Structures are given as structure tokens and as C-alpha cells.
Amino acid sequence: MTEIQYSISDEIFERFPEFMRGVVVAKNVVNQASLPELIQLLREAEANLRGQVNAETLITHPYIVSWREAFRSLGIKPSEYRPSLEAMARRVINGNELPSINALVDIGNIISLRHLIPVGGHSLNYVSQEISLRPASGEERFIPFGSEQMEHPEKGEFIFAEGEDVLTRRWVWRQSNHTLTELTTTFIEFNLDGLPPINENELKETGEELAELVKQFCGGEISAQILSRENPKILIKK
């Protein structure tokens, strides 16, 4: 049995000592087009968000503020590179429905909207090297989702990467084609990122909620852990 090492570098925790990342791993899942019941959960999550915030109050929500401030502290203008969570929430509160992609993608979006935390899913079907959240050297390769044009991250930029292949740029900004979640995905990991005021118990419960949805709609063998300054490294068994 092979293993994938998953780590968060010390440099991340030096800048953000209270940062935590929930990691939900699901093996032997059966992904599929979302059933009407799951799409209804997505529409309910959208409606609930619209009932909580509007375009003016969204940027004052504590969970959104924490990411905007984190981006600013890293020299990233949040108005130019919106955290994926904020970009998705803005789309929803402006009255747009998120398209149903497939069950695993929709589940990630449901949890992100329900709890206003960044959730990113990465297919592990073809991942074989160490994966890590770390500062970039600037030489890594990144092909954005929906593009064929390769680019390189900025030196020092927070990236989630498999070796020299970037899976997500600017921490929680944009994902690549490399670990795209498709109908053929049978092995996946979800990242649930937490900055204060989110605490460990909230992040743990949110991960368990995501795991239950995956189990309900896609089956599989599911585990959940939290990476933190005290626990910066795990092994994922393939």
C-alpha cells in the first residue's frame, strides 16, 4: 500500500499561527451527476446565504473579513484576486444559481455556502507525489482550470502543490486542471480552510458534515483530520 504525504509548511504557520485545515479523504467513491435531492440542498444553501447577507454586508461578515485581511497581509489585493469563497458568495447573493457540476463538486459548494468557509476538492486518482501547502519558489507549473496556458506562481506566494505542479494558487484563489474532480474520480480529498474566528470544533463538525454528504451520495471509505501548527503533516493511504 502506497502513501501520500500531506503537509503544511512552517512558513504558513509563522504568518498565520492559528490557521487550520480540515482534510476529508474519501476512497472508492462513486461520483455521479447530482441527484435532484442533492441539487435541492445546493439551492437551499444558496437561498439561506441570500437570507443572511447581501452585497453590502458580505464584506463585513467575520469569515469573509478574515480572508480579505489575510490576503492583504500577503500583498494580494482582495478586490483583484478574490478568495474563492467570496467570489462564489457574491455570485449567489447577486441572484445567480451555481451550476450543478457533479455530486462531489456540488457537495463541496454546499458546505462552503452553508458555513462560509473555503472548500476545495482535489481528485487524488493520479497523484503520487507529496502534496503540500507552502510558499512557491516561482518555478512551479500551473495550468488554471478551464485553460491550457501554463503560468508560474510568484515567488513566496502560498500554493498548494504536488511536487512542482500547482493545484491551487494564492492559497484559496484558483484551482488547476491537474486534480479536477470528474465523474471518473474515485479518490478525493477536500480541504476546509479555517482562520479565526473559526475554531477547531467548528471546523471538525463542518468536515464531518461534508463526510456525511459524501457517504450519502457517493459512498466510499471516508476519514477526516485537521492539520494545524501542532499537527502539520499526515499520511494519506492510497
N, C-alpha and C positions, 0 to 999 in steps of 0.2 A: 504493500500500500504506500503510495507516494503522498507527500505532504507539501503544502504551500505555506511558506512563512509570510505572515502579515504583520507589519509593524508601523508604528508612528514614530518619527524621528524625534530626538531630544530637542532639536531646534524649534519644532512646533510647540512643544510644551514650555520652552523657555519664553516664548512670546505670549502663549495663552495657557497658563498653568492649569486652569480649570476646565479646559476643553475635554470633552469625552466623545467617543464614537461608539455607538451601538453597532454591532456586526451580527446580522442574521444570515446564517448559511443554510441553504436548502439543497439537498441532493435527491436525485431520482424523481424530480418533479415532472409533471406532465403539463406543459404550458399549452394554452389554447386561446382561441378568440373568447373574449369575455362573455359569460352568460348574462342574460337580462338582469338577474339578481345582482351581479357584481356591478354592472353599469348603473343600476339604480343606486347602489351605495356611492358611486362616484358622483352622481347628480345630487345626492343628498349632502355629500361633503361640500360640494360647490355652493349649494343653497345655504347651508349653515354658515359658511365663511361670509357670504354676502350679507347675512343677517348680523354678523359680528362687526365687520369693518367696511369702510368704503374707501374710495381712492385717497381721501384726505387723511383718514385716521390710520390707514395701513402702516405708514412710515413711523407712526408713534407707538405701534404695538411693541412691547418689550422684546419679543422674539425676533422681530424684524430689525429693531434698533440695534440689537447686539451684533447682527451680521453686518449691518451697514457700518457700524463703528469699527468692527474688526477689519473690514475691507479698507476703510480709510487709514487705519493704523499701519496697514501694509502698503500704503501708497496707491491703492486701487480706488478710483472714483466709482462709488456705487451707482451713480446715475449713468455711467458709461458702461460698466460691467456689472449688471445687477446680479446679486446672488440668485441662483436658480429658483429658490423658494419664493423670493419677492417677485421675480418675473412671472412665475406661474400664478401666484396670488393676484397680481394685477390683471392678468388676462381674465381670471374668473370674475373678479369684482366689477370688471368692465362689461360683464354680461355674456362673455363667451364661454361655451362649453368646451371642455377638454376632449379631444378625440379619444375614443377607445382604441388602444393600440393592441394589447393582448392582456391576458389575465395578470401576469407578473408585473408588467409596467403599470397597469391600472391600479393594482394593489399599492404599489409604491406611491402613486399620486394621491390615492385616497388617504393614506396615512399622513402624507405631507400636508395635505389640506386640513385634515382633522386637527392636527397638532401644531401646525405652522413650524415645522422643522424640516431641514433639508433631508431628503431621502433619495439616494442614488442606487440603482440596481446594476450589477455587473455580471454578465454571464462568465462563468469560470470554465466552460466547456473546453476551451483551448488555451487556458492559462496554465503555464508550467513553471514560471519563474517566481521569485519573491515579489510580493506586492507591498507597496509602502506609500504612506503619506509623508512627503518630505520636501525640502527646498530643491528646486531644479538647478542643474548645472548650466542649463541653457542649450545643451546639445541634444536633449531628448527629442523624440519624434512625436508629433501629434497630428492626427487627421480628424477634424471636427465631424461630429455627427451630421450626415447629410452632405458631406463634401468629399472630394478626392484630393484636395490640395493639402500637402504636408506643410506644417509650420513647426516652429520651435518655441518653447516657453521662454519667458525672460529669466535670466539668472536670479536665483533666490526666490522665485515665485513658488508658492505652495502648489504642489502637484500630487496627484495620486497616480502611481505608475507601476507597471510590470516591467522590471528592468529599465530599459531605455525607451519604452513605449508608454506614452502618457495616456491614462484612462480618463482623467478629469483635470482640466486646467483651473487655475485660480481657486483652488480649494473646493468650492462648491458652485462653480460657474458653468462650465460647459463640458459635456462628456464626448468621448471619441467613438468612432466606429468599431474600435478594436474589441470591446466587450459588450456590444449591442445585444440587448435582450430580445430574442426572436422566438418564434413558435418552436424552433428546434432546441431551445435552451432546456437543459435537464439539470444543470448545476449552476447555482446563482448565489451571490452574496449581496446583501443590501447594507448600505451604510446609512446610519441615522446619526446626524451630527448635532451635538448639543453644546451650546455656550450658555453661561449664566444669563438669565435666571433659571434655566432648566437645571434640575438636579438629577442625581443618578437614579433615584427611584422612578421619576417621571420617564426618563429615557429607557429604563428597563421595562416598564409597563408598556411603553409605546412599541418597543421591539417585540414584546410578547403578543401584542395586538396584531402586529404585522404578521408574525409567525402563524397565528391562528387563521388569518385570512388565506395565507399561502396553503396551509394544510387543508382548509375547507375547499378551496377551488382548484388546487394543483397537486395536492397530496405531497408525498416525499418525506424525507427524514430531515428534521429541522433542529438547529441549535442556535443559541443566541448568547453572545458575550459582550462585554463592554471594555473597550480599550481606553486607558487613561494614563496619567503620568505614572501611577503606581503599577499599571499593567499595560505596558506599551507594545506587547508582542504576543501573538498567538500562532498556533499551527492549525491550518485547515486541512483535514484529511480528505483526499480525493476518493 
